[in-house]
Amino acid sequence: MKLKDYHPGYIDLLKSGQLEKRVEAAEQLLESCTLCPRNCKVDRLSGERGACRIGSTAMVASYGAHFGEERVLIGPPGSGGSGTIFFSGCNLSCIYCQNHDISQSATGTPMPPEMLAALFLLMQQGGCLNINLVTPTHVVPQILRALLIAASQGLNLPLVYNCGGYESEETLHLLSGVIDIYMPDFKYSDNKVGLKLSGVKQYWDITTRAFREMHRQVGDLLLDSDNIAMKGLLVRHLVLPEKLSGYEKIFPFLAEEISMDTFINIMDQYRPCWKAGTHPVLHRAITREEFMDALDCARQAGLRRIMQLMQFD
């Protein structure tokens, strides 16, 4: 099968009227916001703001065809790339965030649903292979409203949910059949580390439940005949210094409780950013030996679809 022959599930939801019902249900969550596990319960429809710093209108920091993502998203040389939209704000507060200037602020361009829908369609017309929603968790209702508009006007690209893994099961249920590719980070195996480094409670407990739900919805990553992603779960794991991320627990969980065929990108590009210099471990980049240990651990856990882009000399 070719990507052009793939049929996103949201088209069927649109035809059945279910997509509009999902939009309405998601928008109701904004009245006392419980979109993410922080459960801030602020009235975002009235302009109140919680941890994500975003009100009723999505803010977009940047957008465009992106060629720095995984090859399965951007396609072979000459392809149209991944249609990437970076949303301002975030439900995490990672002290080492490389995009802290947009994730920890509400700066950007206000993007009402009509404008966001037009952006989806513009990327499709430009030849992008998918719509890559970066940090979408806190703006799910706004995305769904825009999708309702864009799908009715001919959008038919796979949707990529590019998130930090800290997701509400209730929100994920609203996305069932809507999202084609879930691409979460799996950051930590320890709740205490998640609280200290990202400011959220029960990261491991909540994330493992979210991963099970994501995989239940979309399964293992499905590629077309050109090795372009159409549907499924794609996991990212950023290796931190001194095994701080806890991959010795993460990789066996993925292999044993999700799937040995989980497609995982093990990343070596950690560099100290933002507040990382104040941390006793995060003040330095990882070593080649630390990265190779993570790769060995993934293989020993039984994971069979491991992607890595080594930047070491």
C-alpha positions as CSV (number, residue, x, y, z in Angstrom):
1,M,0.0,0.0,0.0
2,K,1.0,3.6,-0.7
3,L,0.4,6.5,1.6
4,K,-1.9,8.0,-1.0
5,D,-4.2,5.0,-0.6
6,Y,-4.4,5.3,3.2
7,H,-7.8,6.3,4.6
8,P,-7.6,8.2,7.9
9,G,-10.2,7.3,10.5
10,Y,-11.3,10.8,11.1
11,I,-13.0,10.9,7.6
12,D,-15.4,8.1,8.7
13,L,-16.0,9.9,12.0
14,L,-16.8,13.1,10.0
15,K,-19.3,11.2,7.8
16,S,-21.0,9.6,10.7
17,G,-21.3,12.8,12.7
18,Q,-19.1,11.4,15.5
19,L,-16.3,13.9,14.9
20,E,-18.6,16.8,15.7
21,K,-19.7,15.1,18.9
22,R,-16.0,14.6,19.9
23,V,-15.4,18.3,19.3
24,E,-18.3,19.3,21.6
25,A,-17.2,16.8,24.3
26,A,-13.6,18.1,24.2
27,E,-14.7,21.8,24.3
28,Q,-16.7,21.0,27.5
29,L,-13.5,20.0,29.2
30,L,-12.2,23.6,28.8
31,E,-14.9,24.9,31.2
32,S,-13.0,23.3,34.1
33,C,-10.0,22.1,32.3
34,T,-9.1,18.4,32.8
35,L,-7.5,17.9,29.4
36,C,-4.3,16.7,30.9
37,P,-3.5,14.9,34.2
38,R,-2.6,18.2,35.9
39,N,-6.4,18.8,36.2
40,C,-6.0,22.5,36.7
41,K,-9.8,23.0,36.5
42,V,-9.6,26.6,35.3
43,D,-12.2,28.0,33.0
44,R,-10.2,28.5,29.9
45,L,-13.3,29.4,27.9
46,S,-13.5,32.5,30.1
47,G,-9.8,33.3,29.7
48,E,-8.4,31.6,32.8
49,R,-5.1,29.9,32.4
50,G,-3.5,26.9,34.1
51,A,-0.1,25.3,33.9
52,C,-0.1,25.3,30.1
53,R,-0.6,29.2,30.0
54,I,-3.0,28.9,27.1
55,G,-6.6,30.1,27.2
56,S,-9.4,29.4,24.8
57,T,-7.5,30.0,21.5
58,A,-4.5,27.9,20.4
59,M,-1.2,29.7,20.0
60,V,1.1,28.6,17.2
61,A,4.8,29.4,17.6
62,S,5.9,28.2,14.1
63,Y,4.9,25.9,11.3
64,G,6.1,24.5,8.0
65,A,7.4,21.4,6.2
66,H,9.9,19.8,8.6
67,F,12.7,17.5,7.4
68,G,14.4,16.9,10.7
69,E,12.0,14.4,12.0
70,E,12.2,10.6,11.8
71,R,12.7,9.3,8.2
72,V,9.4,7.4,8.4
73,L,7.6,10.8,8.9
74,I,9.5,12.9,6.4
75,G,9.8,10.3,3.7
76,P,12.7,9.6,1.3
77,P,14.8,12.4,-0.3
78,G,12.5,14.5,-2.5
79,S,9.4,13.9,-0.4
80,G,7.3,16.8,1.0
81,G,8.4,16.4,4.7
82,S,6.3,16.4,7.8
83,G,3.8,19.3,8.1
84,T,4.8,20.4,11.5
85,I,2.9,22.8,13.8
86,F,4.6,23.9,17.0
87,F,2.0,24.9,19.6
88,S,3.0,27.4,22.3
89,G,2.6,26.3,25.9
90,C,3.0,22.8,27.4
91,N,1.6,20.7,30.1
92,L,5.1,19.7,31.2
93,S,7.7,22.0,32.8
94,C,11.0,20.2,31.9
95,I,13.9,22.1,33.3
96,Y,16.1,21.1,30.3
97,C,13.6,21.9,27.6
98,Q,15.3,22.8,24.3
99,N,12.1,24.7,23.2
100,H,11.6,26.5,26.5
101,D,11.1,29.8,24.8
102,I,7.8,28.5,23.3
103,S,6.8,25.7,25.6
104,Q,7.0,27.8,28.8
105,S,5.2,30.8,27.4
106,A,2.1,31.9,25.6
107,T,4.0,33.7,22.8
108,G,3.0,33.0,19.3
109,T,0.2,33.7,16.8
110,P,-3.3,33.2,18.0
111,M,-4.8,30.6,15.7
112,P,-8.6,30.3,15.7
113,P,-10.0,27.0,14.3
114,E,-10.7,28.5,10.8
115,M,-7.0,29.6,10.5
116,L,-5.7,26.3,11.9
117,A,-7.9,24.4,9.4
118,A,-6.5,26.5,6.6
119,L,-3.0,25.7,7.8
120,F,-3.7,21.9,7.7
121,L,-5.0,22.2,4.1
122,L,-2.1,24.4,3.1
123,M,0.4,21.8,4.2
124,Q,-1.5,19.1,2.3
125,Q,-1.4,21.2,-0.8
126,G,2.3,21.7,-0.3
127,G,2.9,18.0,-0.5
128,C,3.5,17.2,3.2
129,L,3.1,13.6,4.2
130,N,1.3,14.2,7.4
131,I,0.1,16.8,9.9
132,N,2.5,16.8,12.8
133,L,1.0,18.3,15.9
134,V,3.8,19.2,18.3
135,T,2.8,19.7,22.0
136,P,-0.9,19.2,21.3
137,T,-2.2,18.0,24.6
138,H,-3.5,21.3,26.0
139,V,-5.1,22.3,22.7
140,V,-7.0,19.1,21.8
141,P,-10.4,20.8,21.5
142,Q,-9.0,23.6,19.3
143,I,-7.3,21.0,17.1
144,L,-10.5,18.9,16.8
145,R,-12.6,21.9,15.9
146,A,-10.1,22.8,13.2
147,L,-10.0,19.2,12.0
148,L,-13.8,19.2,11.6
149,I,-13.5,22.1,9.3
150,A,-10.5,20.9,7.3
151,A,-11.7,17.3,6.9
152,S,-15.0,18.6,5.4
153,Q,-12.9,20.5,2.9
154,G,-10.8,17.6,1.8
155,L,-8.0,17.0,4.3
156,N,-6.9,13.3,4.2
157,L,-3.4,13.2,5.7
158,P,-2.5,11.2,8.7
159,L,-2.4,13.1,12.0
160,V,0.6,12.8,14.2
161,Y,0.2,13.4,17.9
162,N,3.6,14.5,19.0
163,C,3.4,14.7,22.8
164,G,5.3,14.4,26.1
165,G,3.5,11.2,27.1
166,Y,1.8,12.7,30.1
167,E,-1.8,12.2,28.8
168,S,-5.3,11.9,30.2
169,E,-7.1,8.7,29.3
170,E,-10.3,10.7,29.0
171,T,-8.7,13.0,26.4
172,L,-7.2,10.0,24.6
173,H,-10.6,8.3,24.4
174,L,-11.8,11.4,22.5
175,L,-9.0,11.0,20.1
176,S,-9.7,7.3,19.3
177,G,-10.1,7.0,15.5
178,V,-9.0,10.6,15.1
179,I,-5.2,10.3,15.6
180,D,-3.3,8.0,13.1
181,I,0.2,8.2,14.6
182,Y,0.9,8.6,18.3
183,M,4.5,9.9,18.9
184,P,5.0,10.3,22.6
185,D,8.2,10.9,24.5
186,F,8.8,8.3,27.2
187,K,10.9,10.4,29.6
188,Y,11.2,8.7,32.9
189,S,10.6,5.5,34.8
190,D,10.5,7.2,38.2
191,N,7.7,9.3,39.5
192,K,10.0,11.3,41.7
193,V,12.3,12.1,38.8
194,G,9.2,13.2,36.8
195,L,8.2,15.6,39.5
196,K,11.7,17.1,39.9
197,L,12.6,17.4,36.3
198,S,9.2,18.1,34.7
199,G,7.0,19.3,37.5
200,V,4.3,16.7,37.2
201,K,3.0,14.0,39.6
202,Q,2.9,10.3,38.9
203,Y,4.6,10.5,35.5
204,W,5.4,6.8,35.3
205,D,1.9,5.7,36.5
206,I,0.1,8.0,34.2
207,T,2.3,7.6,31.2
208,T,2.2,3.8,31.2
209,R,-1.6,3.9,31.2
210,A,-1.5,6.4,28.4
211,F,0.9,4.2,26.3
212,R,-1.4,1.2,26.7
213,E,-4.4,3.3,25.5
214,M,-2.4,4.7,22.5
215,H,-1.3,1.3,21.4
216,R,-4.8,-0.1,21.9
217,Q,-6.0,2.5,19.4
218,V,-3.4,2.4,16.7
219,G,-1.2,-0.7,17.2
220,D,2.4,-1.1,16.1
221,L,3.7,1.4,13.5
222,L,2.5,0.6,10.0
223,L,4.6,1.7,7.1
224,D,3.7,1.9,3.4
225,S,5.8,0.4,0.6
226,D,8.1,3.4,0.7
227,N,8.6,3.0,4.5
228,I,6.5,6.1,5.2
229,A,4.4,5.9,8.4
230,M,0.7,5.6,8.0
231,K,-0.6,4.5,11.4
232,G,0.6,3.3,14.8
233,L,2.8,4.1,17.8
234,L,6.2,5.6,17.5
235,V,8.0,6.2,20.8
236,R,10.9,8.6,21.5
237,H,13.3,8.3,24.4
238,L,15.9,10.9,25.1
239,V,18.9,9.4,27.0
240,L,19.9,11.5,30.0
241,P,23.2,11.5,31.8
242,E,23.9,8.8,34.4
243,K,20.8,6.8,33.4
244,L,18.5,9.5,35.0
245,S,15.7,8.7,32.5
246,G,15.5,5.1,33.8
247,Y,15.6,3.3,30.5
248,E,16.4,0.0,32.3
249,K,12.7,0.0,33.3
250,I,11.2,1.7,30.3
251,F,12.5,-0.6,27.6
252,P,11.3,-3.8,29.2
253,F,7.9,-2.2,29.8
254,L,7.6,-1.4,26.1
255,A,8.7,-4.9,25.0
256,E,6.7,-6.9,27.5
257,E,3.5,-4.8,28.1
258,I,3.2,-2.9,24.8
259,S,4.8,-4.8,22.0
260,M,8.2,-6.2,21.0
261,D,7.6,-4.5,17.7
262,T,7.2,-1.0,19.2
263,F,9.0,1.4,16.9
264,I,11.3,3.4,19.2
265,N,13.8,6.2,18.4
266,I,16.5,6.3,21.0
267,M,18.0,9.8,20.9
268,D,21.4,11.0,21.9
269,Q,21.0,14.7,21.4
270,Y,20.6,15.8,25.1
271,R,22.4,19.0,25.7
272,P,22.1,21.3,28.8
273,C,19.4,23.9,28.1
274,W,17.4,26.4,30.1
275,K,17.7,25.5,33.8
276,A,19.7,22.3,33.3
277,G,22.9,23.9,34.4
278,T,21.8,24.0,38.0
279,H,21.2,20.2,38.2
280,P,24.0,18.0,39.5
281,V,23.6,15.5,36.6
282,L,22.0,17.5,33.8
283,H,24.7,20.1,33.5
284,R,26.6,18.0,30.9
285,A,25.9,16.2,27.6
286,I,25.8,12.4,27.6
287,T,28.8,10.3,26.6
288,R,29.0,7.8,23.8
289,E,29.3,5.1,26.4
290,E,26.1,6.1,28.0
291,F,24.2,6.1,24.7
292,M,25.6,2.7,23.7
293,D,24.5,1.3,27.1
294,A,20.9,2.5,26.4
295,L,21.0,0.8,23.0
296,D,22.3,-2.4,24.5
297,C,19.5,-2.3,27.1
298,A,16.8,-1.8,24.4
299,R,18.1,-4.8,22.5
300,Q,18.4,-7.0,25.6
301,A,14.8,-6.1,26.5
302,G,13.7,-7.6,23.2
303,L,12.7,-4.5,21.2
304,R,13.0,-5.3,17.5
305,R,12.4,-1.9,15.8
306,I,15.1,0.4,17.2
307,M,16.0,3.6,15.5
308,Q,19.0,5.7,16.5
309,L,20.8,8.6,14.9
310,M,24.2,8.8,16.5
311,Q,25.8,12.2,16.5
312,F,29.0,11.2,18.2
313,D,32.2,11.2,16.2
